[in-house]
Amino acid sequence: MAIRVALLALSLQSVAGEENGARRALMRRIGSVEQHAQESDKATVGEDVEAREDGHGVSFRCSPPLSHSGDAWPGTPNTASTNRHTDGGFNVALINFNESIAALGDRLVKAADATDAVRACGSFYNFGDYTWCNRALPAESSYAKRNGYGGAFCTVNGTGLADSASALLDVAEITKTRVENNGQFVALSYGIEETDPWSEMMSSMYFISPRLFDCYINSTKGPMFTDMRGEHDRNNPCENRNCYTVGYEANRVCVNNVAMERDGRKYEPLSASLVNRPPLSAFVKMDVEGSEWQVLNDLLKSPEDLDRIRTLDMEVHMFYNCNDGVPIERRVEIMEELGRVFAVSGSQIEPLHVNIQREFNGLKKANGPDYKRNAYAIYTSQGLPMEAYTISYVNRRLLKGDDTMSVQQK
């Protein structure tokens, strides 16, 4: 009970914190995606290559270089004091630092370990919030091959994992096994704003027909209200963003753990969209502002639904919707369980922490060496926030080569 009271108090304190507005801007929202787009508009594969090492010393070659705006990165978060993106490593001094809260934050970082996906994927596609194991994706469209969306293609070219140093995958051979989608896959996107890059990329880069779900957005712009496909199809594909090559389905429905209607809004469980789906046939994205916890809690109880999900991309909100009956300790456990069922391919944790550390270093320089900031609602032992971040998963069956959907054509 004591830790729960402390967490609630710090949550309220954090909302009023002096850096909250700037910190929130680092999270996903439209501005973040637009910033990424501006940074990558002129970038094409082959122009520049950046070498990056993750938290296990795994080396990635990324072309174009990864964005540093707070977007997700592939691999395990590097929270070491030697992280080259920070000045002096990670260490944010907090008022009323609580070791029990920090232990929860450290568990979340540990749950984002991407060792298994790094070993078995070989290469990743990275854009904004998402890091996709290329092994899990269908064959790319010509638009994807020329990197029309401006993401980064990252290849594992060296590793600090002693037991796999000589077992790097032949990415070219894996690429040959990827087949074009012809109806065997579905893309389920929960939480839509005026643009939904995730579903756009599924449609235009991989020819997967997305199903969009949102019952809250009131804007009259975006795919929930405007036909963003037009006359496009595989023979007349999209050439720009904000466009869908294959058709999508817009549903004024929100995800919930039970089917219901409330205050004029309709809710359905994730299982309703997964029912009767073949194994490994659904790509899923959830950015539902704290409504994910009961959904995830139920998902973990259904081996059949877990088996149907090929990849899972989420923005998790540790302290949104705190009255849903899922306490913070259980939310941490859910993230740990997801990391055992699926393999993490990447997350926003490291770039978010880099930006927070830089922000703190500037405030410390301005206010003196003894400066401390108000504590976040949940943080690591280094004082870095874990309140909200994005994370991407891939089904572990794919990492073992058990992929029946790649050869199914409907």
C-alpha positions as CSV (number, residue, x, y, z in Angstrom):
1,M,0.0,0.0,0.0
2,A,2.8,2.4,0.8
3,I,4.4,2.2,-2.6
4,R,1.0,2.7,-4.2
5,V,0.3,5.8,-2.3
6,A,3.8,7.1,-3.1
7,L,3.3,6.3,-6.8
8,L,-0.1,8.2,-6.9
9,A,1.4,11.2,-5.1
10,L,4.4,11.3,-7.5
11,S,2.0,10.9,-10.5
12,L,0.2,14.1,-9.5
13,Q,3.4,15.8,-8.8
14,S,4.9,14.8,-12.2
15,V,2.0,16.3,-14.1
16,A,2.8,19.6,-12.6
17,G,6.5,19.2,-13.0
18,E,8.5,22.0,-14.6
19,E,9.6,19.9,-17.6
20,N,6.3,18.1,-18.2
21,G,5.3,20.0,-21.3
22,A,8.7,19.6,-23.0
23,R,8.9,16.0,-22.1
24,R,5.4,15.2,-23.4
25,A,6.4,16.7,-26.7
26,L,9.0,13.9,-27.0
27,M,6.3,11.3,-27.1
28,R,4.5,10.2,-30.2
29,R,1.7,12.7,-31.2
30,I,1.4,14.1,-34.6
31,G,4.3,16.6,-34.1
32,S,6.7,13.8,-33.5
33,V,5.8,12.0,-36.7
34,E,6.0,15.3,-38.6
35,Q,9.4,16.0,-37.2
36,H,10.6,12.6,-38.2
37,A,9.2,13.1,-41.7
38,Q,11.0,16.4,-42.0
39,E,14.3,14.8,-40.9
40,S,13.9,11.9,-43.4
41,D,12.3,13.6,-46.4
42,K,15.7,13.8,-48.2
43,A,17.0,10.5,-46.9
44,T,17.1,7.4,-49.1
45,V,18.7,4.0,-48.4
46,G,22.3,4.0,-49.3
47,E,23.0,7.7,-48.7
48,D,24.4,7.6,-45.2
49,V,25.0,4.7,-42.9
50,E,25.1,5.1,-39.1
51,A,26.7,2.5,-36.8
52,R,24.9,2.1,-33.5
53,E,25.5,-0.2,-30.5
54,D,22.6,-1.3,-28.3
55,G,22.6,-2.2,-24.6
56,H,24.4,-5.5,-25.3
57,G,27.0,-4.0,-27.6
58,V,25.2,-5.3,-30.7
59,S,26.2,-3.3,-33.7
60,F,23.6,-2.0,-36.2
61,R,24.2,-0.4,-39.5
62,C,21.2,1.9,-40.2
63,S,20.6,3.6,-43.5
64,P,19.5,6.4,-43.5
65,P,20.8,7.1,-39.9
66,L,18.3,6.8,-37.1
67,S,16.4,9.9,-36.1
68,H,17.3,11.4,-32.7
69,S,13.9,13.2,-32.2
70,G,12.6,10.6,-29.7
71,D,11.6,8.0,-32.2
72,A,12.0,4.3,-31.3
73,W,15.3,2.4,-32.0
74,P,16.0,-1.2,-32.7
75,G,17.6,-3.5,-30.2
76,T,18.0,-3.4,-26.4
77,P,18.0,0.1,-24.7
78,N,21.5,1.2,-23.9
79,T,21.3,2.8,-20.4
80,A,25.0,2.5,-19.7
81,S,27.0,5.4,-18.3
82,T,29.1,5.2,-21.5
83,N,26.2,6.0,-23.8
84,R,27.8,8.2,-26.4
85,H,24.6,10.2,-27.0
86,T,24.7,11.7,-23.5
87,D,27.2,14.0,-21.7
88,G,28.3,12.0,-18.7
89,G,25.9,9.1,-19.0
90,F,22.5,8.8,-17.5
91,N,21.8,10.3,-14.1
92,V,18.8,12.6,-13.4
93,A,18.7,13.8,-9.8
94,L,15.2,13.6,-8.3
95,I,13.6,15.1,-5.3
96,N,12.3,12.4,-2.9
97,F,13.9,9.5,-4.8
98,N,12.1,6.2,-3.9
99,E,14.0,3.0,-4.4
100,S,10.9,0.9,-4.6
101,I,9.5,3.0,-7.5
102,A,12.9,2.9,-9.2
103,A,12.9,-0.9,-8.9
104,L,9.7,-1.0,-10.9
105,G,11.2,1.3,-13.6
106,D,14.3,-0.9,-13.8
107,R,12.1,-3.9,-14.4
108,L,10.4,-2.2,-17.3
109,V,13.8,-1.5,-18.9
110,K,14.8,-5.1,-18.4
111,A,11.5,-6.2,-20.0
112,A,12.5,-4.3,-23.1
113,D,15.5,-6.6,-23.8
114,A,15.6,-7.4,-27.5
115,T,18.3,-10.1,-27.4
116,D,16.2,-12.8,-29.1
117,A,14.9,-10.7,-31.9
118,V,18.4,-9.3,-32.6
119,R,19.7,-12.9,-32.9
120,A,16.9,-14.1,-35.2
121,C,15.7,-11.2,-37.3
122,G,18.9,-10.0,-38.9
123,S,17.4,-6.7,-40.1
124,F,14.8,-4.2,-39.0
125,Y,12.7,-1.4,-40.4
126,N,12.4,1.6,-38.1
127,F,10.1,4.5,-38.4
128,G,8.7,6.8,-35.7
129,D,7.2,4.7,-32.9
130,Y,7.8,1.3,-34.6
131,T,10.6,-1.1,-35.1
132,W,9.7,-4.1,-37.3
133,C,11.6,-7.3,-37.6
134,N,11.8,-7.6,-41.4
135,R,11.6,-11.4,-41.2
136,A,8.0,-11.0,-40.0
137,L,6.9,-8.7,-42.9
138,P,5.6,-9.6,-46.3
139,A,7.6,-8.8,-49.4
140,E,8.0,-5.1,-49.9
141,S,6.3,-3.0,-52.5
142,S,8.4,-0.9,-54.9
143,Y,7.4,2.1,-52.7
144,A,8.9,0.4,-49.7
145,K,12.1,-0.6,-51.5
146,R,12.9,2.9,-52.5
147,N,12.0,4.0,-48.9
148,G,9.2,6.3,-49.8
149,Y,8.2,6.7,-46.2
150,G,11.7,7.7,-45.1
151,G,12.3,5.1,-42.4
152,A,15.6,3.5,-41.6
153,F,16.7,0.0,-42.6
154,C,19.0,-1.4,-39.9
155,T,21.1,-4.5,-40.3
156,V,22.8,-6.4,-37.5
157,N,26.5,-6.4,-38.6
158,G,28.2,-7.4,-35.4
159,T,27.3,-8.4,-31.9
160,G,28.4,-8.4,-28.4
161,L,26.5,-11.6,-27.6
162,A,29.3,-14.1,-27.1
163,D,27.2,-17.2,-28.0
164,S,26.0,-15.8,-31.3
165,A,29.0,-13.9,-32.5
166,S,29.6,-16.3,-35.4
167,A,26.0,-16.9,-36.2
168,L,24.8,-13.7,-37.8
169,L,22.0,-14.3,-40.2
170,D,22.1,-14.1,-44.0
171,V,19.7,-11.3,-44.5
172,A,19.6,-11.8,-48.2
173,E,18.5,-15.4,-47.8
174,I,15.8,-14.4,-45.3
175,T,14.5,-11.8,-47.7
176,K,14.0,-14.4,-50.4
177,T,11.5,-16.2,-48.2
178,R,9.3,-13.2,-47.8
179,V,6.2,-13.4,-50.0
180,E,3.8,-10.8,-51.1
181,N,0.6,-10.4,-49.1
182,N,-2.5,-11.7,-51.0
183,G,-5.1,-11.6,-48.3
184,Q,-3.4,-13.9,-45.8
185,F,-2.6,-11.0,-43.4
186,V,-4.6,-8.3,-41.7
187,A,-3.5,-5.1,-40.0
188,L,-5.4,-4.0,-36.9
189,S,-4.8,-0.4,-35.8
190,Y,-6.4,0.8,-32.5
191,G,-6.2,4.5,-31.8
192,I,-6.3,6.8,-34.8
193,E,-5.4,10.4,-35.2
194,E,-5.5,12.7,-38.2
195,T,-2.8,10.6,-39.7
196,D,-2.0,7.0,-38.9
197,P,1.4,6.2,-40.3
198,W,1.3,2.6,-39.1
199,S,-1.7,1.7,-41.2
200,E,-0.5,3.8,-44.2
201,M,2.8,1.8,-44.2
202,M,1.0,-1.5,-43.9
203,S,-1.2,-0.6,-46.9
204,S,1.4,1.1,-49.2
205,M,4.6,-0.8,-48.2
206,Y,3.2,-4.3,-47.8
207,F,-0.2,-4.3,-49.5
208,I,-2.0,-5.3,-46.2
209,S,-5.5,-4.0,-45.9
210,P,-5.8,-2.3,-42.5
211,R,-8.8,-2.2,-40.2
212,L,-8.9,1.1,-38.2
213,F,-10.6,1.5,-34.8
214,D,-11.3,4.7,-32.9
215,C,-14.5,6.0,-31.2
216,Y,-13.1,9.2,-29.6
217,I,-11.4,11.2,-32.3
218,N,-13.7,14.2,-33.2
219,S,-11.6,15.7,-36.0
220,T,-13.0,15.7,-39.5
221,K,-9.6,15.0,-41.0
222,G,-7.8,11.8,-41.4
223,P,-8.6,8.2,-42.5
224,M,-11.5,7.9,-40.1
225,F,-13.4,10.6,-41.9
226,T,-11.7,11.1,-45.3
227,D,-11.1,8.6,-48.1
228,M,-7.3,8.5,-48.2
229,R,-7.2,5.7,-50.8
230,G,-9.0,7.3,-53.7
231,E,-8.3,5.5,-57.0
232,H,-5.1,3.8,-55.7
233,D,-4.4,0.1,-56.0
234,R,-1.4,-2.2,-56.6
235,N,-1.3,-1.1,-60.3
236,N,-1.6,2.6,-59.3
237,P,0.2,2.7,-55.9
238,C,0.6,5.7,-53.6
239,E,3.7,7.8,-54.2
240,N,3.5,9.9,-51.0
241,R,2.5,9.8,-47.4
242,N,-1.1,10.4,-46.2
243,C,-2.2,7.8,-48.7
244,Y,-3.4,4.2,-48.8
245,T,-2.5,1.9,-51.8
246,V,-4.9,-0.9,-50.8
247,G,-8.3,-0.3,-49.2
248,Y,-8.9,0.1,-45.5
249,E,-11.9,-0.2,-43.2
250,A,-12.7,2.6,-40.7
251,N,-14.6,1.5,-37.6
252,R,-16.1,3.9,-35.0
253,V,-15.3,1.4,-32.3
254,C,-12.8,1.4,-29.4
255,V,-10.9,-1.5,-28.0
256,N,-11.9,-2.7,-24.5
257,N,-11.8,-6.0,-22.6
258,V,-15.6,-6.5,-23.1
259,A,-18.1,-5.6,-25.8
260,M,-20.5,-2.8,-24.7
261,E,-21.9,0.6,-25.6
262,R,-21.5,3.6,-23.2
263,D,-22.2,7.3,-23.7
264,G,-22.9,6.7,-27.3
265,R,-19.6,4.9,-28.0
266,K,-19.2,1.3,-29.0
267,Y,-16.5,-0.9,-27.6
268,E,-15.3,-4.4,-28.7
269,P,-12.5,-6.7,-27.3
270,L,-9.4,-7.4,-29.3
271,S,-10.5,-11.0,-29.5
272,A,-13.4,-10.0,-31.7
273,S,-11.0,-9.0,-34.5
274,L,-8.8,-12.0,-34.0
275,V,-11.5,-14.7,-33.8
276,N,-11.0,-17.5,-36.4
277,R,-7.8,-15.8,-37.7
278,P,-5.0,-18.3,-38.6
279,P,-1.9,-18.3,-36.5
280,L,0.6,-15.5,-37.2
281,S,-1.7,-13.7,-39.5
282,A,-2.5,-10.4,-37.6
283,F,-0.3,-7.3,-37.3
284,V,-1.6,-5.2,-34.3
285,K,-1.0,-1.7,-33.2
286,M,-2.4,-0.1,-30.0
287,D,-2.1,3.5,-29.0
288,V,-5.2,3.9,-26.8
289,E,-4.2,6.3,-24.1
290,G,-4.2,4.0,-21.1
291,S,-7.1,1.7,-22.2
292,E,-4.7,-1.1,-23.0
293,W,-4.2,-2.7,-19.6
294,Q,-7.4,-4.8,-19.3
295,V,-7.0,-5.7,-23.0
296,L,-3.5,-6.9,-22.5
297,N,-4.4,-8.7,-19.3
298,D,-7.0,-10.7,-21.1
299,L,-4.8,-11.3,-24.1
300,L,-2.2,-12.9,-22.0
301,K,-4.8,-15.4,-20.8
302,S,-5.5,-16.5,-24.4
303,P,-2.8,-18.7,-26.0
304,E,-4.9,-18.9,-29.2
305,D,-5.1,-15.1,-29.6
306,L,-1.5,-14.6,-28.8
307,D,-0.6,-17.2,-31.5
308,R,-2.6,-15.2,-34.0
309,I,-0.6,-12.0,-33.5
310,R,2.4,-11.7,-35.8
311,T,3.7,-8.4,-34.5
312,L,2.5,-6.0,-31.8
313,D,3.3,-2.3,-31.6
314,M,2.2,-0.3,-28.6
315,E,2.5,3.0,-26.8
316,V,2.1,2.0,-23.1
317,H,0.8,4.5,-20.6
318,M,1.8,3.4,-17.1
319,F,-0.3,6.0,-15.3
320,Y,-3.2,6.8,-17.6
321,N,-6.6,5.4,-16.7
322,C,-5.5,4.4,-13.3
323,N,-9.1,3.5,-12.2
324,D,-9.3,0.5,-14.6
325,G,-8.6,-2.1,-11.9
326,V,-5.1,-2.9,-13.1
327,P,-2.6,-1.5,-10.5
328,I,0.9,-0.3,-11.4
329,E,2.5,-3.4,-10.1
330,R,0.4,-5.6,-12.4
331,R,1.1,-3.3,-15.3
332,V,4.8,-3.9,-14.8
333,E,4.1,-7.6,-14.7
334,I,2.1,-7.4,-17.9
335,M,5.1,-5.9,-19.7
336,E,7.4,-8.6,-18.3
337,E,5.0,-11.3,-19.5
338,L,4.6,-9.8,-22.9
339,G,8.4,-9.9,-23.2
340,R,8.4,-13.6,-22.5
341,V,5.5,-14.4,-24.9
342,F,6.8,-12.1,-27.7
343,A,10.3,-11.0,-28.5
344,V,11.0,-7.2,-28.3
345,S,12.4,-5.8,-31.6
346,G,12.8,-2.2,-30.4
347,S,11.5,0.6,-28.2
348,Q,11.5,4.3,-27.6
349,I,13.2,3.9,-24.2
350,E,16.8,4.8,-25.1
351,P,16.1,7.8,-27.3
352,L,13.5,9.1,-24.9
353,H,16.1,8.9,-22.0
354,V,18.7,10.6,-24.1
355,N,16.4,13.5,-24.7
356,I,15.4,13.7,-21.0
357,Q,19.0,13.6,-19.9
358,R,20.0,16.4,-22.3
359,E,17.1,18.4,-21.0
360,F,18.1,17.8,-17.4
361,N,21.8,18.6,-18.1
362,G,20.7,22.0,-19.5
363,L,18.6,22.8,-16.4
364,K,21.4,21.7,-14.1
365,K,23.8,24.0,-15.9
366,A,21.3,26.9,-15.6
367,N,20.4,26.2,-11.9
368,G,23.6,24.9,-10.4
369,P,25.2,21.5,-9.6
370,D,22.8,20.7,-6.8
371,Y,19.7,21.0,-9.0
372,K,17.1,18.3,-8.7
373,R,13.8,18.0,-10.5
374,N,10.4,16.8,-9.3
375,A,10.2,13.0,-9.5
376,Y,8.3,11.3,-12.3
377,A,5.4,9.0,-11.5
378,I,7.7,6.0,-12.3
379,Y,11.4,6.1,-13.0
380,T,14.5,4.0,-13.1
381,S,17.4,3.9,-10.6
382,Q,19.0,6.5,-12.8
383,G,16.1,8.8,-12.3
384,L,14.7,8.5,-15.9
385,P,11.0,8.3,-16.6
386,M,9.1,5.2,-17.6
387,E,5.6,6.7,-17.6
388,A,4.9,6.3,-21.3
389,Y,6.9,4.9,-24.2
390,T,6.5,2.8,-27.3
391,I,7.6,-0.8,-27.8
392,S,7.5,-3.3,-30.6
393,Y,7.2,-7.1,-30.5
394,V,7.5,-10.0,-32.9
395,N,6.0,-13.4,-32.3
396,R,8.7,-15.9,-31.2
397,R,7.4,-18.6,-33.5
398,L,8.7,-16.6,-36.4
399,L,12.1,-16.4,-34.8
400,K,12.2,-20.2,-34.9
401,G,11.3,-20.4,-38.6
402,D,7.7,-21.6,-37.8
403,D,5.9,-19.5,-40.3
404,T,3.0,-21.2,-42.1
405,M,1.5,-17.9,-43.3
406,S,4.4,-17.0,-45.5
407,V,3.5,-19.8,-47.9
408,Q,-0.3,-19.5,-47.7
409,Q,-1.9,-17.7,-50.5
410,K,-5.7,-17.0,-50.3
